[in-house]
Amino acid sequence: MTLVTRGAAFRHRFGGVLAATAAGAALGLVLGLAMPRGPMNSLQSLSALTLAVGTGVVAGRAWRTRWAALLTPATCAAVFEVTRSGAPGPSVGAIRLESLYGVAVFVAGRGFDALVIGAPMVVGAFWGAALARRQPAGRASPAHTRAATAVRRAALGLASVGVLVIVVGLARPAGTEAILGSDGEPVPGSVAELVSVPIGGHDQVIMLRGNDVGAPVLLFLEGGPGGTALGAMRYSGQGLEEHFVVATWDQRGTGKSAVARDPVDTLTVDQAVSDTIEVSEYLRDRFRAARIYVVGSSWGTTLGVLAVAQRPDLFQAYVGTGQMVDQQETDTLMYADSVAYAERVGDDRFADQLADIGPPPYTDPLAYPLALSSNPDWDAYPRGADYDNRGAYPTSLFVAEYTLTEQVRATAALADTFAALYPQLQDIDFRRDVPQLAVPVYLVEGAHEAPGRAVLAQTSP
């Protein structure tokens, strides 16, 4: 090989490396700017996947080697992380794998990005390299080369089928089934819809279900902050549908409304209350109801009380379950209860973890679940005959009302929304701020409610 030939080969290889690197960097930059939290709905997921495959093909053809399947995704991931580095929230922040919750956040965040963007890009790069290196028609190859090529083609075919399976999963639409009568037909006058409503400048999703569109309207506010209850209400709320039009709302930044999480500076308690009032006005107007019922669970009780206090004219009554009174005092009581449990049963590991974390409030959002949601005592109670464990997290996510993207991203949405709103709850004390409401108030408390909530709800005037 002459020096001229060697120089040309080097320039070609260098040009291929440069093209593969540039392709990955360009996609990482675009995704980091357009989707700093990664794809959050089906359209974004399918768009990102398509771009990833195309980028991989371009890189593989330009470099003419399967090494593009490593370099291009790695470059894309690096540029993506740098570009979105200012985005707040555990799902885009430092990787934390020391707890089950941290692992779940990682899987729902970067893990899903790897599935939807990284893996398709790798397959695309292999396709690009294969297209660039294919033999001209009529040129024979040695037997061992033909065998190796056949194996590679089979592997690439299987990987391509895997990408197609991902596409089919991402493209599956969400919906809620009709309410059926004993004859198997939809109940006349019933309602069963998923509606997207512009609330506070963002589209937010409400599941509406009821046997009679003329029945009283009940708005359910899920806890968290950051929780989604569409699946839980599908499994556990069917009895309510016989007497109410049940509106289960995915709040800003959660579940099917996860895209509305950004910009994060809109994730405030005041904005959440304003959204609740706007949703209530929508329901009242749509169903021509003078007033509606509102039911809150945990954080949803905070939201419900504040909304009713501002606009009592919208509400027939307020119902609280897992009623919050003072977030900081509740957390302090629950921490003390967890410490006492660890000492009582001799769980030294749990006791050491609690000691390391320390008492609330917490600036680290990943500390909260371990310190205040991990006490086995709070889950050690008998279930009633009507209990359906499919309504509990995470099985409640596996319902037709969510797309695949929403099912996976729900945990990331919970973590990021909680991280934004939890610090804002520390100064709320309803004994001082909302001593009474101008509507009937009902508190539903189970015999095994966590003491940190139950004690304050029972003793508050």
C-alpha positions as CSV (number, residue, x, y, z in Angstrom):
1,M,0.0,0.0,0.0
2,T,1.5,3.3,-1.0
3,L,1.7,6.4,1.2
4,V,-1.0,8.0,-0.9
5,T,-3.3,5.1,-0.5
6,R,-2.6,4.9,3.2
7,G,-3.3,8.6,3.6
8,A,-6.6,8.3,1.7
9,A,-7.6,5.4,3.9
10,F,-6.8,7.3,7.0
11,R,-8.7,10.4,5.9
12,H,-11.7,8.1,5.1
13,R,-11.6,6.5,8.5
14,F,-11.1,9.8,10.2
15,G,-14.0,11.3,8.3
16,G,-16.1,8.4,9.3
17,V,-15.3,8.8,13.0
18,L,-16.0,12.5,12.7
19,A,-19.4,11.9,11.0
20,A,-20.4,9.3,13.5
21,T,-19.5,11.5,16.4
22,A,-21.2,14.5,14.9
23,A,-24.4,12.6,14.2
24,G,-24.6,11.4,17.8
25,A,-23.7,14.9,19.2
26,A,-26.4,16.6,17.0
27,L,-29.1,14.2,18.1
28,G,-28.1,14.6,21.8
29,L,-28.2,18.4,21.5
30,V,-31.6,18.3,19.8
31,L,-33.1,15.9,22.4
32,G,-31.5,17.8,25.3
33,L,-33.1,21.1,24.2
34,A,-36.5,19.7,23.0
35,M,-36.9,16.9,25.6
36,P,-34.7,17.5,28.6
37,R,-36.5,14.8,30.5
38,G,-36.5,12.5,27.6
39,P,-39.7,11.6,25.7
40,M,-42.8,12.0,27.9
41,N,-45.6,10.8,25.7
42,S,-46.2,8.5,22.8
43,L,-45.6,11.0,20.0
44,Q,-42.3,12.2,21.6
45,S,-41.2,8.6,22.2
46,L,-41.9,7.5,18.6
47,S,-40.3,10.7,17.2
48,A,-37.1,10.2,19.4
49,L,-36.9,6.5,18.3
50,T,-37.2,7.4,14.6
51,L,-34.5,10.0,14.9
52,A,-32.3,7.6,16.8
53,V,-32.6,4.9,14.1
54,G,-31.9,7.4,11.4
55,T,-28.9,8.8,13.2
56,G,-27.5,5.3,13.7
57,V,-27.9,4.4,10.0
58,V,-26.2,7.7,9.0
59,A,-23.3,7.0,11.4
60,G,-22.9,3.4,10.4
61,R,-22.8,4.2,6.7
62,A,-20.5,7.1,7.1
63,W,-17.9,5.1,9.2
64,R,-18.5,1.8,7.5
65,T,-17.9,-0.1,10.7
66,R,-19.9,-1.6,13.5
67,W,-17.9,0.6,16.0
68,A,-20.4,3.3,15.2
69,A,-22.9,1.3,17.3
70,L,-20.8,2.2,20.3
71,L,-19.4,5.6,19.6
72,T,-22.6,7.3,18.3
73,P,-24.9,6.3,21.1
74,A,-22.2,7.1,23.7
75,T,-21.7,10.6,22.2
76,C,-25.4,11.2,22.0
77,A,-25.8,10.3,25.6
78,A,-22.9,12.5,26.8
79,V,-24.2,15.5,24.8
80,F,-27.7,14.9,26.0
81,E,-26.7,14.8,29.6
82,V,-24.6,18.0,29.3
83,T,-27.4,19.9,27.4
84,R,-30.0,19.0,30.0
85,S,-27.8,19.4,33.0
86,G,-29.8,22.4,34.3
87,A,-33.1,20.5,34.5
88,P,-34.1,19.9,38.1
89,G,-35.4,16.6,39.5
90,P,-34.2,13.2,40.6
91,S,-34.9,11.5,37.3
92,V,-32.4,13.8,35.5
93,G,-30.0,14.5,38.4
94,A,-27.3,12.4,39.9
95,I,-27.7,8.6,39.6
96,R,-28.7,7.2,42.9
97,L,-29.0,3.4,43.2
98,E,-28.6,2.9,47.0
99,S,-32.4,2.4,47.4
100,L,-35.2,0.6,45.6
101,Y,-36.8,4.0,45.0
102,G,-33.6,5.3,43.5
103,V,-33.4,2.3,41.2
104,A,-37.0,2.7,40.1
105,V,-36.4,6.4,39.3
106,F,-33.3,5.5,37.3
107,V,-35.2,2.8,35.3
108,A,-38.2,5.2,34.7
109,G,-35.8,8.0,33.6
110,R,-32.5,7.0,32.0
111,G,-33.5,3.4,31.6
112,F,-36.5,4.3,29.4
113,D,-34.3,6.7,27.4
114,A,-31.9,3.9,26.7
115,L,-34.7,1.6,25.6
116,V,-36.4,4.2,23.3
117,I,-33.3,6.1,22.1
118,G,-30.1,4.1,22.8
119,A,-31.1,0.6,21.7
120,P,-32.7,1.7,18.4
121,M,-29.6,3.9,17.6
122,V,-27.4,0.8,18.1
123,V,-29.6,-1.2,15.7
124,G,-29.6,1.6,13.2
125,A,-25.8,1.9,13.3
126,F,-25.5,-1.9,12.6
127,W,-27.8,-1.5,9.6
128,G,-25.8,1.5,8.3
129,A,-22.5,-0.4,8.6
130,A,-24.1,-3.5,6.9
131,L,-25.4,-1.4,4.0
132,A,-22.0,0.3,3.6
133,R,-20.0,-2.9,3.6
134,R,-22.3,-5.2,1.5
135,Q,-20.6,-7.0,-1.3
136,P,-21.3,-6.0,-4.9
137,A,-23.5,-8.5,-6.7
138,G,-21.6,-11.4,-8.2
139,R,-18.5,-11.2,-5.9
140,A,-18.0,-14.5,-4.1
141,S,-16.9,-14.7,-0.4
142,P,-15.1,-17.5,1.4
143,A,-17.3,-20.0,3.2
144,H,-16.3,-18.9,6.6
145,T,-17.1,-15.3,5.8
146,R,-20.5,-16.2,4.4
147,A,-21.2,-18.1,7.6
148,A,-20.2,-15.2,9.8
149,T,-22.2,-12.9,7.7
150,A,-25.3,-15.1,8.0
151,V,-25.0,-15.1,11.8
152,R,-24.6,-11.3,11.9
153,R,-27.6,-10.9,9.6
154,A,-29.7,-13.2,11.8
155,A,-28.7,-11.3,15.0
156,L,-29.5,-7.9,13.3
157,G,-32.8,-9.3,12.2
158,L,-33.7,-10.3,15.7
159,A,-32.6,-6.9,17.0
160,S,-34.7,-5.2,14.4
161,V,-37.7,-7.2,15.4
162,G,-37.1,-6.1,19.0
163,V,-37.2,-2.4,17.8
164,L,-40.4,-3.1,16.0
165,V,-41.9,-4.6,19.2
166,I,-40.9,-1.4,21.0
167,V,-42.6,0.7,18.3
168,V,-45.8,-1.3,18.5
169,G,-45.8,-1.0,22.3
170,L,-45.2,2.8,22.1
171,A,-47.9,3.2,19.5
172,R,-50.6,1.5,21.6
173,P,-53.2,4.1,22.3
174,A,-54.7,4.7,25.7
175,G,-58.5,4.6,26.4
176,T,-61.0,3.8,29.0
177,E,-63.6,1.1,28.3
178,A,-67.3,1.8,28.2
179,I,-69.5,1.1,31.3
180,L,-71.4,-1.9,30.3
181,G,-74.8,-3.1,31.4
182,S,-75.9,-6.7,32.2
183,D,-76.5,-7.2,28.4
184,G,-72.9,-6.4,27.6
185,E,-73.9,-3.1,25.9
186,P,-72.9,0.4,27.0
187,V,-75.2,1.8,29.7
188,P,-77.4,4.5,28.1
189,G,-76.6,7.9,29.5
190,S,-73.3,6.8,30.9
191,V,-69.9,8.5,30.4
192,A,-66.5,6.9,30.0
193,E,-63.9,9.2,28.6
194,L,-60.3,10.4,28.8
195,V,-60.3,14.1,28.1
196,S,-57.5,16.5,27.7
197,V,-58.4,20.0,29.0
198,P,-56.4,23.2,28.9
199,I,-55.8,24.0,32.5
200,G,-53.4,26.7,33.7
201,G,-51.8,27.0,30.3
202,H,-51.1,23.3,29.9
203,D,-53.2,20.4,28.6
204,Q,-54.1,18.1,31.6
205,V,-55.9,14.8,31.5
206,I,-59.1,13.8,33.4
207,M,-60.7,10.4,33.4
208,L,-64.5,10.7,33.5
209,R,-66.6,7.7,34.4
210,G,-70.2,7.3,35.6
211,N,-73.3,5.2,35.0
212,D,-75.4,8.4,34.7
213,V,-74.2,11.6,33.2
214,G,-76.8,13.4,35.2
215,A,-75.5,12.1,38.6
216,P,-73.6,14.4,41.0
217,V,-70.0,15.0,40.0
218,L,-67.1,13.9,42.3
219,L,-63.5,15.1,41.7
220,F,-60.8,12.9,43.1
221,L,-57.4,14.4,44.0
222,E,-54.6,11.9,44.3
223,G,-51.8,12.1,46.8
224,G,-48.1,12.5,46.4
225,P,-47.4,15.1,45.4
226,G,-46.8,13.5,42.0
227,G,-49.1,10.5,42.2
228,T,-51.5,9.3,39.5
229,A,-54.7,7.4,40.3
230,L,-56.3,6.5,37.0
231,G,-55.5,2.8,37.5
232,A,-56.4,2.8,41.2
233,M,-59.8,4.3,40.6
234,R,-60.5,2.0,37.7
235,Y,-60.0,-1.0,40.0
236,S,-61.2,0.5,43.3
237,G,-63.6,3.2,42.3
238,Q,-66.2,1.3,40.3
239,G,-68.7,1.4,43.2
240,L,-68.6,5.2,43.1
241,E,-69.4,5.2,39.4
242,E,-72.9,3.9,40.2
243,H,-73.7,7.0,42.1
244,F,-71.4,9.8,40.8
245,V,-69.7,11.0,37.7
246,V,-66.2,10.3,38.9
247,A,-63.5,12.7,37.6
248,T,-60.0,11.4,38.3
249,W,-57.5,14.1,37.4
250,D,-53.9,13.6,36.6
251,Q,-52.5,16.8,38.1
252,R,-49.8,19.0,36.5
253,G,-46.6,17.0,36.1
254,T,-48.1,13.6,36.9
255,G,-49.3,10.5,34.9
256,K,-50.9,11.5,31.7
257,S,-50.2,15.2,32.5
258,A,-46.5,14.7,32.9
259,V,-45.5,16.9,30.0
260,A,-47.0,19.8,32.0
261,R,-44.2,19.5,34.6
262,D,-42.1,22.0,32.7
263,P,-41.3,24.7,33.2
264,V,-40.7,23.6,36.8
265,D,-41.3,27.0,38.2
266,T,-45.0,26.5,37.5
267,L,-45.0,23.6,39.9
268,T,-46.1,25.5,42.9
269,V,-48.8,25.0,45.5
270,D,-50.5,28.1,44.4
271,Q,-50.6,26.9,40.8
272,A,-51.8,23.5,41.9
273,V,-54.7,25.1,43.8
274,S,-55.5,27.4,40.8
275,D,-55.5,24.3,38.6
276,T,-57.9,22.5,41.0
277,I,-60.3,25.4,40.8
278,E,-60.1,25.5,37.1
279,V,-60.7,21.8,36.8
280,S,-63.7,22.1,39.1
281,E,-65.1,25.0,37.0
282,Y,-64.7,22.8,33.9
283,L,-66.6,19.9,35.5
284,R,-69.3,22.1,36.9
285,D,-69.9,23.7,33.5
286,R,-69.7,20.5,31.4
287,F,-72.1,18.6,33.6
288,R,-74.3,21.6,34.4
289,A,-73.8,21.0,38.1
290,A,-74.4,23.8,40.6
291,R,-71.6,22.4,42.8
292,I,-69.4,19.3,42.8
293,Y,-68.0,17.0,45.5
294,V,-64.2,16.9,46.0
295,V,-62.4,13.9,47.6
296,G,-58.7,14.2,48.5
297,S,-56.2,11.5,49.5
298,S,-53.0,12.5,51.5
299,W,-51.5,15.4,49.5
300,G,-54.8,15.6,47.7
301,T,-56.4,16.6,51.0
302,T,-54.0,19.6,51.2
303,L,-54.9,20.6,47.7
304,G,-58.7,20.0,48.3
305,V,-58.8,22.1,51.5
306,L,-56.9,25.0,50.0
307,A,-59.2,24.9,46.9
308,V,-62.4,24.8,48.9
309,A,-61.2,27.6,51.2
310,Q,-60.7,29.8,48.2
311,R,-63.8,28.9,46.2
312,P,-66.5,27.3,48.5
313,D,-69.1,28.2,45.9
314,L,-67.9,25.4,43.6
315,F,-68.2,22.6,46.1
316,Q,-71.1,20.6,47.6
317,A,-68.9,19.0,50.2
318,Y,-65.3,18.1,51.0
319,V,-64.2,14.6,51.8
320,G,-60.7,13.8,53.1
321,T,-59.0,10.5,53.4
322,G,-55.5,10.3,54.9
323,Q,-56.2,13.9,55.9
324,M,-53.2,16.2,56.2
325,V,-53.2,19.0,58.8
326,D,-49.5,20.0,59.2
327,Q,-47.0,18.4,56.8
328,Q,-44.0,19.0,58.9
329,E,-45.5,17.7,62.1
330,T,-46.9,14.7,60.3
331,D,-43.5,13.9,59.0
332,T,-41.9,14.3,62.4
333,L,-44.4,11.9,63.9
334,M,-44.0,9.4,61.2
335,Y,-40.2,9.5,61.5
336,A,-40.5,8.9,65.3
337,D,-42.9,6.0,64.6
338,S,-40.4,4.4,62.2
339,V,-37.5,4.8,64.7
340,A,-39.7,3.2,67.4
341,Y,-40.6,0.3,65.1
342,A,-36.9,-0.3,64.2
343,E,-36.0,-0.4,67.9
344,R,-39.0,-2.5,68.9
345,V,-38.3,-5.3,66.4
346,G,-34.5,-5.0,66.5
347,D,-34.1,-4.0,62.9
348,D,-30.6,-2.5,63.2
349,R,-30.2,-1.9,59.5
350,F,-33.4,0.1,59.3
351,A,-32.5,2.0,62.5
352,D,-29.1,2.8,61.0
353,Q,-30.6,4.1,57.8
354,L,-33.0,6.3,59.8
355,A,-30.2,7.7,61.9
356,D,-28.1,8.5,58.8
357,I,-31.0,10.3,57.1
358,G,-32.1,12.1,60.3
359,P,-35.4,13.7,61.2
360,P,-37.4,15.8,58.6
361,P,-37.8,18.0,56.8
362,Y,-35.6,16.7,53.9
363,T,-33.8,18.5,51.2
364,D,-33.1,15.2,49.5
365,P,-36.3,14.0,47.8
366,L,-35.0,10.4,47.7
367,A,-34.6,10.4,51.5
368,Y,-38.3,10.8,52.1
369,P,-39.5,7.4,50.8
370,L,-36.9,5.5,52.8
371,A,-37.5,7.5,56.1
372,L,-41.2,8.0,56.0
373,S,-42.7,5.4,53.6
374,S,-40.9,2.2,54.6
375,N,-42.3,1.3,58.0
376,P,-43.7,-2.2,57.6
377,D,-46.1,-1.5,60.5
378,W,-48.2,0.8,58.2
379,D,-48.9,-2.0,55.8
380,A,-49.4,-4.8,58.2
381,Y,-53.2,-4.8,58.5
382,P,-56.0,-7.1,57.3
383,R,-57.6,-6.2,53.9
384,G,-61.4,-6.1,53.5
385,A,-63.3,-8.5,51.3
386,D,-63.6,-5.7,48.6
387,Y,-59.9,-5.0,48.5
388,D,-58.4,-5.3,45.1
389,N,-54.6,-5.3,45.1
390,R,-54.6,-4.3,41.5
391,G,-55.4,-0.8,42.7
392,A,-52.1,-0.6,44.6
393,Y,-48.9,0.8,43.1
394,P,-47.2,-0.3,40.8
395,T,-49.8,-2.8,39.5
396,S,-52.3,0.1,39.2
397,L,-50.2,1.5,36.3
398,F,-51.0,-1.6,34.1
399,V,-54.3,-0.4,32.8
400,A,-55.5,0.6,29.3
401,E,-55.8,4.2,30.4
402,Y,-52.0,4.7,30.2
403,T,-49.8,4.4,27.2
404,L,-46.5,2.5,27.5
405,T,-44.6,5.8,27.9
406,E,-46.9,7.0,30.6
407,Q,-46.7,3.7,32.5
408,V,-42.9,3.8,32.7
409,R,-42.6,7.5,33.2
410,A,-45.1,7.6,36.1
411,T,-42.4,6.9,38.6
412,A,-40.1,9.6,37.2
413,A,-43.0,12.0,37.2
414,L,-43.7,11.2,40.9
415,A,-40.1,11.8,41.9
416,D,-39.7,15.1,40.0
417,T,-43.0,16.5,41.0
418,F,-42.6,15.6,44.6
419,A,-39.1,17.2,44.6
420,A,-40.6,20.4,43.4
421,L,-43.7,20.6,45.7
422,Y,-42.6,18.9,48.9
423,P,-40.4,21.8,50.2
424,Q,-43.4,24.2,49.6
425,L,-45.6,22.2,52.1
426,Q,-43.4,22.7,55.2
427,D,-45.1,25.9,56.4
428,I,-48.7,24.7,55.9
429,D,-50.7,24.2,59.1
430,F,-54.5,24.1,58.6
431,R,-55.1,24.7,62.4
432,R,-53.7,28.2,61.7
433,D,-54.3,28.7,58.0
434,V,-57.7,27.1,57.4
435,P,-59.4,26.5,60.7
436,Q,-62.8,25.9,59.1
437,L,-64.5,25.4,55.7
438,A,-67.7,26.9,54.5
439,V,-69.0,23.5,53.2
440,P,-69.8,20.2,54.9
441,V,-66.6,18.3,55.8
442,Y,-66.3,14.5,56.0
443,L,-63.2,12.7,57.0
444,V,-62.8,9.0,56.1
445,E,-60.2,7.3,58.3
446,G,-59.3,3.6,58.3
447,A,-58.7,1.8,61.5
448,H,-55.0,1.4,60.5
449,E,-54.3,4.8,59.2
450,A,-50.7,5.9,59.7
451,P,-50.5,7.6,63.1
452,G,-48.7,10.6,61.7
453,R,-51.8,11.6,59.8
454,A,-54.5,10.1,62.1
455,V,-53.4,11.8,65.3
456,L,-53.5,15.3,63.8
457,A,-56.8,14.7,62.0
458,Q,-58.4,13.4,65.2
459,T,-57.2,16.1,67.5
460,S,-57.6,19.1,65.3
461,P,-60.7,21.2,65.9
